[in-house]
C-alpha cells in the first residue's frame, strides 16, 4: 500500500516538473489560431451579420405637435422577422449629411435572447424615436448588418 502511494506521488511530482520546464530555445513559438484571436468590433475583416430574416411596413414621420416642453422628434416604425422569440432591439443613429434637409441613417441592432426562447420565426415591431436636426429629413435609411432594410423617402410632418 505504501509503495502504491509513493509511486503515485512520484508520478505527480514528475508531471508537475515536466509542466514547469521551459521549451528549448530552438522550438518555434506557436501563434494563436484564428479561432483564439479576439474579435474586435469594427474590424473590417469581420463581416457584420444581421438576425433579421425579412422586414416590412416601414414608415417615418416628424412629430411637431405643440405643447409644454414639446420638441420635434422623428419616429420610424417597421416590422421585422427574427429566427426566434425573445429578441430585443437597439438603434444606432449614424451621421447625417450637411445638406439643408439632411438624410438620416439608422442602424438596427438585434440582440439575441439570453435564455430560452420560442423556436419559430417571430415577427417583432420596432420603433425608433430621436431628435430632429433642422427642418426635417429628406430620407431615412434603416440598415442591419451591412444590408439595407428600408429607405424611406417621404417623411411627413405631424402637426
C-alpha positions as a Markdown table, in Angstrom:
| # | Residue | x | y | z |
|---|---|---|---|---|
| 1 | Unk | 0.0 | 0.0 | 0.0 |
| 2 | Unk | 2.8 | 2.4 | 0.8 |
| 3 | Unk | 4.6 | 1.7 | -2.4 |
| 4 | Unk | 1.4 | 2.5 | -4.4 |
| 5 | Unk | 1.2 | 5.9 | -2.6 |
| 6 | Unk | 4.9 | 6.5 | -3.2 |
| 7 | Unk | 4.6 | 5.7 | -6.9 |
| 8 | Unk | 1.6 | 7.9 | -7.3 |
| 9 | Unk | 3.4 | 10.8 | -5.5 |
| 10 | Unk | 6.5 | 10.4 | -7.8 |
| 11 | Unk | 4.3 | 10.3 | -10.9 |
| 12 | Unk | 2.5 | 13.5 | -9.8 |
| 13 | Unk | 5.8 | 15.3 | -9.0 |
| 14 | Unk | 7.2 | 14.3 | -12.3 |
| 15 | Unk | 4.2 | 15.7 | -14.2 |
| 16 | Unk | 4.5 | 19.0 | -12.3 |
| 17 | Unk | 8.2 | 19.3 | -13.0 |
| 18 | Unk | 7.6 | 18.5 | -16.7 |
| 19 | Unk | 5.0 | 21.1 | -17.0 |
| 20 | Unk | 7.3 | 23.7 | -15.4 |
| 21 | Unk | 10.1 | 23.2 | -17.9 |
| 22 | Unk | 10.8 | 26.0 | -20.4 |
| 23 | Unk | 10.8 | 24.9 | -24.1 |
| 24 | Unk | 14.1 | 24.6 | -25.9 |
| 25 | Unk | 15.4 | 27.8 | -27.5 |
| 26 | Unk | 15.1 | 26.3 | -31.0 |
| 27 | Unk | 11.5 | 25.3 | -30.5 |
| 28 | Unk | 9.2 | 27.5 | -32.7 |
| 29 | Unk | 6.6 | 29.6 | -30.8 |
| 30 | Unk | 3.0 | 28.7 | -31.6 |
| 31 | Unk | 0.9 | 31.5 | -33.0 |
| 32 | Unk | -2.7 | 31.6 | -31.8 |
| 33 | Unk | -5.2 | 30.1 | -34.2 |
| 34 | Unk | -7.8 | 32.3 | -35.9 |
| 35 | Unk | -10.5 | 31.0 | -33.5 |
| 36 | Unk | -8.4 | 32.0 | -30.5 |
| 37 | Unk | -7.8 | 35.6 | -31.7 |
| 38 | Unk | -10.1 | 38.2 | -30.1 |
| 39 | Unk | -12.9 | 39.7 | -32.2 |
| 40 | Unk | -12.7 | 43.5 | -32.4 |
| 41 | Unk | -15.9 | 45.4 | -33.1 |
| 42 | Unk | -15.5 | 47.4 | -36.2 |
| 43 | Unk | -12.7 | 45.3 | -37.6 |
| 44 | Unk | -13.2 | 45.3 | -41.4 |
| 45 | Unk | -12.1 | 41.7 | -41.6 |
| 46 | Unk | -15.1 | 40.7 | -39.5 |
| 47 | Unk | -18.3 | 40.7 | -41.6 |
| 48 | Unk | -21.4 | 42.1 | -39.9 |
| 49 | Unk | -24.3 | 39.8 | -39.7 |
| 50 | Unk | -28.0 | 40.5 | -39.1 |
| 51 | Unk | -30.5 | 38.2 | -37.5 |
| 52 | Unk | -33.4 | 39.8 | -39.3 |
| 53 | Unk | -34.8 | 37.5 | -41.9 |
| 54 | Unk | -37.3 | 39.9 | -43.5 |
| 55 | Unk | -38.8 | 43.3 | -42.9 |
| 56 | Unk | -41.9 | 45.3 | -44.0 |
| 57 | Unk | -44.3 | 48.1 | -43.2 |
| 58 | Unk | -41.7 | 50.8 | -42.7 |
| 59 | Unk | -42.9 | 54.3 | -42.0 |
| 60 | Unk | -41.5 | 57.6 | -40.7 |
| 61 | Unk | -42.8 | 60.9 | -39.6 |
| 62 | Unk | -41.7 | 64.0 | -37.6 |
| 63 | Unk | -43.9 | 64.9 | -34.6 |
| 64 | Unk | -44.2 | 68.7 | -34.3 |
| 65 | Unk | -47.2 | 68.7 | -32.0 |
| 66 | Unk | -47.3 | 71.7 | -29.8 |
| 67 | Unk | -47.4 | 71.6 | -26.0 |
| 68 | Unk | -45.5 | 72.4 | -22.9 |
| 69 | Unk | -41.9 | 71.2 | -23.3 |
| 70 | Unk | -42.6 | 69.7 | -26.7 |
| 71 | Unk | -39.6 | 69.3 | -29.0 |
| 72 | Unk | -39.8 | 67.9 | -32.6 |
| 73 | Unk | -39.0 | 64.2 | -32.7 |
| 74 | Unk | -38.6 | 61.8 | -35.6 |
| 75 | Unk | -40.4 | 58.4 | -35.4 |
| 76 | Unk | -39.5 | 55.3 | -37.5 |
| 77 | Unk | -41.6 | 52.1 | -37.3 |
| 78 | Unk | -41.4 | 48.8 | -39.0 |
| 79 | Unk | -41.9 | 45.1 | -38.6 |
| 80 | Unk | -39.1 | 42.5 | -38.7 |
| 81 | Unk | -39.0 | 38.7 | -38.7 |
| 82 | Unk | -36.3 | 37.1 | -36.4 |
| 83 | Unk | -35.4 | 33.4 | -36.1 |
| 84 | Unk | -36.7 | 33.0 | -32.5 |
| 85 | Unk | -38.8 | 34.9 | -30.0 |
| 86 | Unk | -37.2 | 37.0 | -27.2 |
| 87 | Unk | -35.1 | 39.3 | -29.3 |
| 88 | Unk | -34.5 | 42.9 | -28.1 |
| 89 | Unk | -33.6 | 45.8 | -30.4 |
| 90 | Unk | -31.3 | 48.8 | -30.1 |
| 91 | Unk | -30.8 | 51.7 | -32.6 |
| 92 | Unk | -27.7 | 53.5 | -33.5 |
| 93 | Unk | -28.1 | 56.8 | -35.3 |
| 94 | Unk | -25.4 | 57.4 | -37.9 |
| 95 | Unk | -24.1 | 60.7 | -39.1 |
| 96 | Unk | -26.4 | 62.9 | -41.2 |
| 97 | Unk | -25.1 | 64.8 | -44.2 |
| 98 | Unk | -24.7 | 68.6 | -44.2 |
| 99 | Unk | -27.4 | 69.4 | -46.7 |
| 100 | Unk | -30.3 | 71.8 | -45.9 |
| 101 | Unk | -32.6 | 68.9 | -45.5 |
| 102 | Unk | -30.4 | 66.0 | -44.3 |
| 103 | Unk | -30.7 | 62.3 | -44.7 |
| 104 | Unk | -30.8 | 60.2 | -41.6 |
| 105 | Unk | -29.0 | 56.8 | -41.4 |
| 106 | Unk | -30.2 | 54.4 | -38.7 |
| 107 | Unk | -28.7 | 51.0 | -37.8 |
| 108 | Unk | -31.0 | 48.4 | -36.2 |
| 109 | Unk | -29.1 | 46.2 | -33.7 |
| 110 | Unk | -31.0 | 43.0 | -32.8 |
| 111 | Unk | -29.8 | 41.3 | -29.6 |
| 112 | Unk | -30.3 | 37.5 | -29.2 |
| 113 | Unk | -32.3 | 36.3 | -26.2 |
| 114 | Unk | -30.3 | 35.4 | -23.1 |
| 115 | Unk | -32.4 | 32.4 | -22.0 |
| 116 | Unk | -35.0 | 30.1 | -23.5 |
| 117 | Unk | -36.9 | 31.4 | -26.5 |
| 118 | Unk | -39.7 | 30.2 | -28.9 |
| 119 | Unk | -38.1 | 28.3 | -31.7 |
| 120 | Unk | -40.1 | 29.8 | -34.5 |
| 121 | Unk | -39.8 | 32.7 | -36.9 |
| 122 | Unk | -41.3 | 35.6 | -34.9 |
| 123 | Unk | -42.5 | 39.0 | -36.2 |
| 124 | Unk | -41.5 | 41.9 | -34.0 |
| 125 | Unk | -42.5 | 45.6 | -34.2 |
| 126 | Unk | -39.6 | 48.0 | -33.9 |
| 127 | Unk | -39.8 | 51.8 | -33.2 |
| 128 | Unk | -37.1 | 54.5 | -33.2 |
| 129 | Unk | -37.6 | 57.9 | -31.6 |
| 130 | Unk | -35.0 | 60.6 | -31.9 |
| 131 | Unk | -34.3 | 64.3 | -32.2 |
| 132 | Unk | -34.9 | 66.2 | -35.4 |
| 133 | Unk | -31.9 | 68.1 | -36.8 |
| 134 | Unk | -33.1 | 71.3 | -38.6 |
| 135 | Unk | -36.2 | 71.4 | -40.7 |
| 136 | Unk | -36.6 | 67.6 | -41.0 |
| 137 | Unk | -35.3 | 64.8 | -43.1 |
| 138 | Unk | -35.4 | 64.2 | -46.9 |
| 139 | Unk | -34.9 | 60.4 | -46.4 |
| 140 | Unk | -34.3 | 57.8 | -43.7 |
| 141 | Unk | -32.3 | 54.7 | -44.4 |
| 142 | Unk | -32.5 | 51.7 | -42.0 |
| 143 | Unk | -29.7 | 49.1 | -42.1 |
| 144 | Unk | -28.8 | 46.0 | -40.2 |
| 145 | Unk | -25.5 | 44.1 | -40.6 |
| 146 | Unk | -24.5 | 45.9 | -43.7 |
| 147 | Unk | -27.7 | 45.4 | -45.6 |
| 148 | Unk | -30.4 | 48.0 | -46.2 |
| 149 | Unk | -33.8 | 47.1 | -44.7 |
| 150 | Unk | -35.6 | 50.2 | -45.8 |
| 151 | Unk | -35.2 | 53.6 | -47.5 |
| 152 | Unk | -38.0 | 55.9 | -46.6 |
| 153 | Unk | -38.2 | 58.8 | -48.9 |
| 154 | Unk | -41.3 | 60.6 | -47.7 |
| 155 | Unk | -41.0 | 61.8 | -44.1 |
| 156 | Unk | -44.1 | 63.9 | -43.4 |
| 157 | Unk | -44.7 | 66.3 | -40.5 |
| 158 | Unk | -47.4 | 65.6 | -38.0 |
| 159 | Unk | -48.6 | 68.9 | -36.6 |
